[in-house]
């Protein structure tokens, strides 16, 4: 079963706009990670935020984590056509090293 | 390229046949994971190894599935008596034990089609 639920399921924006994707999860996590997947390809790790962190930045990416609401958001600023992909959140719990993924948000950035 | 590699990239087989996939992790990574992804879904965990020890298996991993990592380097995932429901992308990932978190690096996947 999947831990996370991304919202929205699909998002279409124009190049240069910001894109915000949300993730809600069910149980406590050690950390939360965001991944990108281009169509039919493997996943690329974007950013990891630990359960004791509230916000993290990496380039045009900004991730927030609210453990009280069991939610996270990924903001991509100044989007580019190359950002078109599916974005997944994934969490690890307790002593397990496995990642539990959501269903993903499909982002389309129109040139 | 020193990333995770998987072989083959595509496999088409007939129902009832056995298939085996290989994963070569990033060389210094001691953890190796297998996931399965179907269309429109996120990856689902199958199993993982730390060095050569298989430490966790999902209940998704039926008795037709077996994974090995004999020397703590590459890993194989075998599916016996394939069924059409096994059609999916099989993803391998690796990571290095650190105190900083469990960032997993994924390979390109093996897409299995069972006819």
Interface residues (C-beta under 8 A of the other chain):
Chain A: X2 X4 X30 X31 X33 X35 X40 X41 X42 X43 X44 X45 X48 X50 X88 X90 X92 X96 X97 X98 X99 X100 X101 X102 X103 X104
Chain B: X4 X31 X33 X35 X40 X41 X42 X43 X44 X45 X48 X50 X55 X56 X58 X89 X91 X93 X95 X101 X102 X103 X104 X105 X106 X107 X108 X109 X111
